[in-house]
């Protein structure tokens, strides 16, 4: 599995709608958090190793109504 985090800016008043749709309709989304700062949401996704990250974001995430901008962080190793 490949874990990515996507920071999302939403249109005004659409944050909760975007979060709900992401959790309900994208099976690779494991968590969505409301956050403070420049972005409104932080989304954690678990992708199969053969999935193209750019295509996943463009085809699934950025098509959710109410999203204005995304910023993606690709992880390397998880520590626990």
BALUM-561754 format. One record per residue (C-alpha): residue in three letters; y, z, x. Coordinates in nm, 2 decimals. Layout:
BEGIN
<r: ALA; y: Y; z: Z; x: X>
...
//
This chain:
BEGIN
<r: UNK; y: 0.00; z: 0.00; x: 0.00>
<r: UNK; y: 0.35; z: -0.07; x: 0.11>
<r: UNK; y: 0.62; z: 0.17; x: -0.02>
<r: UNK; y: 0.98; z: 0.05; x: -0.08>
<r: UNK; y: 1.28; z: 0.22; x: -0.22>
<r: UNK; y: 1.54; z: 0.03; x: -0.42>
<r: UNK; y: 1.89; z: 0.16; x: -0.48>
<r: UNK; y: 2.04; z: 0.02; x: -0.80>
<r: UNK; y: 2.39; z: -0.02; x: -0.93>
<r: UNK; y: 2.41; z: -0.05; x: -1.30>
<r: UNK; y: 2.66; z: -0.18; x: -1.55>
<r: UNK; y: 2.86; z: 0.11; x: -1.71>
<r: UNK; y: 2.66; z: 0.29; x: -1.97>
<r: UNK; y: 2.33; z: 0.11; x: -1.88>
<r: UNK; y: 2.17; z: 0.35; x: -1.63>
<r: UNK; y: 1.92; z: 0.52; x: -1.86>
<r: UNK; y: 1.83; z: 0.18; x: -2.02>
<r: UNK; y: 1.76; z: 0.03; x: -1.68>
<r: UNK; y: 1.55; z: 0.33; x: -1.57>
<r: UNK; y: 1.35; z: 0.33; x: -1.89>
<r: UNK; y: 1.27; z: -0.04; x: -1.87>
<r: UNK; y: 1.17; z: -0.02; x: -1.50>
<r: UNK; y: 0.93; z: 0.26; x: -1.56>
<r: UNK; y: 0.79; z: 0.11; x: -1.88>
<r: UNK; y: 0.75; z: -0.26; x: -1.77>
<r: UNK; y: 0.70; z: -0.27; x: -1.39>
<r: UNK; y: 0.36; z: -0.12; x: -1.30>
<r: UNK; y: 0.45; z: -0.10; x: -0.93>
<r: UNK; y: 0.73; z: 0.15; x: -1.00>
<r: UNK; y: 0.61; z: 0.50; x: -0.94>
<r: UNK; y: 0.94; z: 0.69; x: -0.98>
<r: UNK; y: 1.30; z: 0.63; x: -1.08>
<r: UNK; y: 1.57; z: 0.90; x: -1.00>
<r: UNK; y: 1.92; z: 0.92; x: -1.12>
<r: UNK; y: 2.14; z: 0.98; x: -0.81>
<r: UNK; y: 2.50; z: 1.04; x: -0.72>
<r: UNK; y: 2.71; z: 0.83; x: -0.49>
<r: UNK; y: 2.76; z: 0.45; x: -0.45>
<r: UNK; y: 2.44; z: 0.37; x: -0.65>
<r: UNK; y: 2.31; z: 0.50; x: -0.98>
<r: UNK; y: 1.93; z: 0.49; x: -0.95>
<r: UNK; y: 1.67; z: 0.53; x: -0.67>
<r: UNK; y: 1.35; z: 0.35; x: -0.75>
<r: UNK; y: 1.02; z: 0.40; x: -0.56>
<r: UNK; y: 0.77; z: 0.12; x: -0.57>
<r: UNK; y: 0.42; z: 0.09; x: -0.43>
<r: UNK; y: 0.33; z: -0.27; x: -0.35>
<r: UNK; y: 0.00; z: -0.43; x: -0.24>
<r: UNK; y: 0.02; z: -0.54; x: 0.13>
<r: UNK; y: 0.02; z: -0.91; x: 0.04>
<r: UNK; y: 0.32; z: -0.89; x: -0.20>
<r: UNK; y: 0.64; z: -1.06; x: -0.09>
<r: UNK; y: 0.91; z: -0.79; x: -0.12>
<r: UNK; y: 1.19; z: -1.04; x: -0.18>
<r: UNK; y: 1.01; z: -1.22; x: -0.45>
<r: UNK; y: 0.91; z: -0.89; x: -0.62>
<r: UNK; y: 1.27; z: -0.77; x: -0.63>
<r: UNK; y: 1.40; z: -1.10; x: -0.75>
<r: UNK; y: 1.13; z: -1.17; x: -1.01>
<r: UNK; y: 1.08; z: -0.82; x: -1.15>
<r: UNK; y: 1.36; z: -0.57; x: -1.06>
<r: UNK; y: 1.68; z: -0.78; x: -1.06>
<r: UNK; y: 1.59; z: -0.94; x: -1.40>
<r: UNK; y: 1.62; z: -0.61; x: -1.58>
<r: UNK; y: 1.93; z: -0.63; x: -1.80>
<r: UNK; y: 2.21; z: -0.40; x: -1.69>
<r: UNK; y: 2.15; z: -0.42; x: -1.31>
<r: UNK; y: 2.46; z: -0.52; x: -1.11>
<r: UNK; y: 2.34; z: -0.48; x: -0.75>
<r: UNK; y: 2.04; z: -0.37; x: -0.55>
<r: UNK; y: 1.98; z: -0.24; x: -0.19>
<r: UNK; y: 1.63; z: -0.22; x: -0.06>
<r: UNK; y: 1.48; z: 0.01; x: 0.20>
<r: UNK; y: 1.14; z: -0.08; x: 0.34>
<r: UNK; y: 0.93; z: 0.21; x: 0.48>
<r: UNK; y: 0.70; z: 0.22; x: 0.78>
<r: UNK; y: 0.51; z: 0.55; x: 0.77>
<r: UNK; y: 0.50; z: 0.84; x: 0.54>
<r: UNK; y: 0.48; z: 1.19; x: 0.68>
<r: UNK; y: 0.36; z: 1.50; x: 0.50>
//
